[in-house]
Structures are given as C-alpha cells and as structure tokens.
Amino acid sequence: MKQLNQNKNVLTKQQYKTLKGQVVAGDVDGANKGLIKILQRGY
C-alpha cells in the first residue's frame, strides 16, 4: 500500500482502484507486479 500511495499521482483513478482492490483481496504480489508494469510503460 505504501508504494501504491507514493505513486498515486502517476496512476489513473481506475488503475489505482484496481491495484488497491488487489491488495485488499490479498494479492500483494500481483499488485506490485502490475504497478511495476504500469510505471515501466510510463502511463
């Protein structure tokens, strides 16, 4: 969640909601992987 909140200004609302939902559901590894992929693409 800390990484997600630090990058909140870079993400769209939908991306943030999706990644936050993954973390809440317990899929922290998947959320980290998705965040890294989004940041690498530059979106």
ZAGU-256205 format. One record per residue (C-alpha): residue number from 1; y, x, z. Coordinates in steps of 0.1 Angstrom, whole numbers, always signed. Layout:
% residues N
<koldren><n>NUM</n><Y>Y</Y><X>X</X><Z>Z</Z></koldren>
...
END
This chain:
% residues 43
<koldren><n>1</n><Y>+0</Y><X>+0</X><Z>+0</Z></koldren>
<koldren><n>2</n><Y>+24</Y><X>+29</X><Z>+7</Z></koldren>
<koldren><n>3</n><Y>+21</Y><X>+43</X><Z>-28</Z></koldren>
<koldren><n>4</n><Y>+24</Y><X>+8</X><Z>-42</Z></koldren>
<koldren><n>5</n><Y>+56</Y><X>+1</X><Z>-23</Z></koldren>
<koldren><n>6</n><Y>+71</Y><X>+35</X><Z>-33</Z></koldren>
<koldren><n>7</n><Y>+66</Y><X>+27</X><Z>-69</Z></koldren>
<koldren><n>8</n><Y>+76</Y><X>-10</X><Z>-67</Z></koldren>
<koldren><n>9</n><Y>+109</Y><X>-3</X><Z>-87</Z></koldren>
<koldren><n>10</n><Y>+89</Y><X>+11</X><Z>-116</Z></koldren>
<koldren><n>11</n><Y>+64</Y><X>-18</X><Z>-118</Z></koldren>
<koldren><n>12</n><Y>+69</Y><X>-53</X><Z>-133</Z></koldren>
<koldren><n>13</n><Y>+65</Y><X>-82</X><Z>-110</Z></koldren>
<koldren><n>14</n><Y>+31</Y><X>-91</X><Z>-125</Z></koldren>
<koldren><n>15</n><Y>+18</Y><X>-55</X><Z>-122</Z></koldren>
<koldren><n>16</n><Y>+29</Y><X>-53</X><Z>-86</Z></koldren>
<koldren><n>17</n><Y>+13</Y><X>-87</X><Z>-77</Z></koldren>
<koldren><n>18</n><Y>-19</Y><X>-77</X><Z>-94</Z></koldren>
<koldren><n>19</n><Y>-22</Y><X>-43</X><Z>-77</Z></koldren>
<koldren><n>20</n><Y>-12</Y><X>-59</X><Z>-43</Z></koldren>
<koldren><n>21</n><Y>-39</Y><X>-85</X><Z>-48</Z></koldren>
<koldren><n>22</n><Y>-65</Y><X>-58</X><Z>-54</Z></koldren>
<koldren><n>23</n><Y>-55</Y><X>-40</X><Z>-22</Z></koldren>
<koldren><n>24</n><Y>-56</Y><X>-72</X><Z>-1</Z></koldren>
<koldren><n>25</n><Y>-90</Y><X>-80</X><Z>-16</Z></koldren>
<koldren><n>26</n><Y>-103</Y><X>-46</X><Z>-6</Z></koldren>
<koldren><n>27</n><Y>-104</Y><X>-29</X><Z>-39</Z></koldren>
<koldren><n>28</n><Y>-81</Y><X>+0</X><Z>-29</Z></koldren>
<koldren><n>29</n><Y>-98</Y><X>+25</X><Z>-54</Z></koldren>
<koldren><n>30</n><Y>-92</Y><X>+1</X><Z>-83</Z></koldren>
<koldren><n>31</n><Y>-56</Y><X>-4</X><Z>-73</Z></koldren>
<koldren><n>32</n><Y>-50</Y><X>+33</X><Z>-71</Z></koldren>
<koldren><n>33</n><Y>-67</Y><X>+38</X><Z>-105</Z></koldren>
<koldren><n>34</n><Y>-45</Y><X>+10</X><Z>-120</Z></koldren>
<koldren><n>35</n><Y>-13</Y><X>+24</X><Z>-105</Z></koldren>
<koldren><n>36</n><Y>-20</Y><X>+59</X><Z>-119</Z></koldren>
<koldren><n>37</n><Y>-28</Y><X>+45</X><Z>-153</Z></koldren>
<koldren><n>38</n><Y>+5</Y><X>+24</X><Z>-153</Z></koldren>
<koldren><n>39</n><Y>+25</Y><X>+54</X><Z>-142</Z></koldren>
<koldren><n>40</n><Y>+10</Y><X>+77</X><Z>-168</Z></koldren>
<koldren><n>41</n><Y>+18</Y><X>+52</X><Z>-196</Z></koldren>
<koldren><n>42</n><Y>+54</Y><X>+50</X><Z>-185</Z></koldren>
<koldren><n>43</n><Y>+56</Y><X>+12</X><Z>-183</Z></koldren>
END
